[in-house]
Amino acid sequence: MKLVFIGPPGVGKGTYAKAVSETFGIPHISTGDIFREEVKKGTELGKRVKEYLDRGLLVPDDLVIEVVRHRLLQEDCRRGYILDGFPRTIVQAEALERFSPPDWALLFHAEDSVILERLSGRRICARCGAIYHVKYMPPKIPGICDKCGGPLVQRRDDTPEVISERLKVYREQFTPIIAYYEGRGKLVRIEANEQADVVVPRVIAALKKLYNLS
């Protein structure tokens, strides 16, 4: 089961990937997590990635591809994978087709107004990092973390203005990727306007149907 997850920020890809990973026993692979792990371990790849991250530059396609290819060779990927954050360019998508072609690309869609409500309502504990939502997962005491009593803050990239810009960048970056997988008959659209307890079963059911699983 080789899957690529595509969707705008705040659509819930991480939540859905975790559920699919646990249900079908395949790893959820985030390129951001891979970069951090390689840098932390001080590998040769990690050192090369760090050079770009430290300078605030995008990691070039060839290096991203090398990092992902290296990760997919590991033992836990023998039964498949869920890629989150890769591919981000047509060059990366074409490379993935060569060394480990995905079966399906799942495109998660939610209205901009839903994304805006989800992200702008998110609050994070400045002390322990616990995540809340003013509407869907509020703390017992407004503005105070249930776990450690620390203050809850809004991340700078969770303001409406920044969210709108992030959605614009997402569309510019991923429209060609979506067209690429659609042209290959690999694109599966999943509606994700509802909360995770509704969307997750929808994702699991779609995958069972795609793979003819009971």
Disulfide bonds with the S-S distance in Angstrom:
none
